[in-house]
Amino acid sequence: MTMHWPRFLLIAAGVFGATGVVAGAFASHGLGSLVEPRLVAIFATAANYQLLHAVAILALAVMAQKEATRQWAVWSGLGFIFGNLVFSGSLYIRVLADSPALGAITPIGGLGFILGWVGVVVTGWRSVAVQR
């Protein structure tokens, strides 16, 4: 059985979108009574990045439906998924577990985001090249 990448990316976008809203709501309405304001801001940053990249993954699910752009759309989406898990995940755990050492791996997730955006450039380039 082959992987149906557009469906996978669409589901990932929905999961990251829904959990990003939950994380943002928690940062706004409950976390402040548990941790200091500086840590609430870190948690909110993780939620914002997660939500932004959930929308990007959603757009890539559409691009992954086209044969000409599928490969790069999938790679970009995987970069964003990795980024969400490592960047946002490490920040969530850092705040909730009071573990500042986890901040050392956060930039690796940021690299996943950057590579994902580079892949978006290539996906766009491929999309335009196919139309000519």
N, C-alpha and C positions, 0 to 999 in steps of 0.2 A: 504494500500500500504506500502510495506517495503522499508526501506532506502537502496539504492544501494551504499554502502560505497566506493567501489573502484572508482566509478564515482565521488562521492562527494570529495574524496581526490584528485583525478586528477584535478578537477575543482579548488579546493582550491590551489593546487600547481601552476596552471596556473595564477590564480588571484594574488597570492603573488609574483610569479616570475615576472609577467609583472609590477605590481605596485612597486616592489623592484627595477627594472631597472629604472623606471621613477624617483623614489626617489633618487637613486644613481646619475642619470644624473643631477637632480636638485641640489643635493649637490655639484656636480663638476662644474656646469656651470651657476647657477643662484643664489643660496642661499648666496654666498659670498658677494654679493652687498647689502644684506638685514640684515645680522647678523654678529657678530664677528667670527673670525676663530675657536675659541673654540667651538662655537655652531654648526658650519659647521661639525666639527669632530664628534660631538655627533650625528648629523643627519646622517652622513655617516656610523657610527657604526650601527645605527638602520637599514639602508638599507642593510648593509652587513649581519647582523643577519637574516633579512627577506629573503634575497636571499638564504643563506645557508640552512635555514629551509624549503624553498620552494622546494629545490632539495630533501631534506630528506622526505618531504611529498610525492613527486613524487615516490620515491622508496617504500614508505609504501603503496601507491595505488596499486603497483604491488603485494606486500605481502598480501594485503587485498583480493586479488582474490582467495587465497588458504584458504580452510576451516580451516586447522590446525593452520594458523597464523592470520586469519582475526581479531579475537577479540583484540589481542595485537597490531596488526598493526593499527587498528582503534583507539584504546586508545592512542597510540603513536602519531598518526597524529593529534588527537584532542588536545593533549598536545602541539604540535608544533603550531597548529592554535591559541590556547589560548595564547601561548608565543608570537607569532607574533603580535596578536592584542594588548596585554597588554604591552609587553616589547617595541617592535618597535613603536607601536602606542603612548605610553606615551612619548617616546623620541621625536617623530615627533611633537606632540602637545606641548611638553615642549619648543622646539626650536621655532616653528612657533607662539605660543601664548605668548612666553616669560614668561613661568610659571614654575619656578624651583621647586615648590611644587609637581608637577607631578612626579618628580624623586622618590618620596617616594613609588609609586606603581610599578615602573619599576622592582624591584626585584621579585615581584609576577609573572610577565611574565617570568623572568629568571627561576623561579621554574617550570613553565610550560614546558620550554625547557628541564630542567634537568629531569623531570618526563617522558617527551617524549623520551629522550635518554635511560633512564632505561627501558622503554617499548620496545625500539629497541633491547636491550640486551635480553629481554624475548622473543621477536619475533624471534630473531636469534636462541635462545636456543630451542624454540618450532619447528623451521624449521629443525634443525639438529635432534632433537628427533624423529620427524616423519619419517625421512629418514632411521632410523635404523631398 
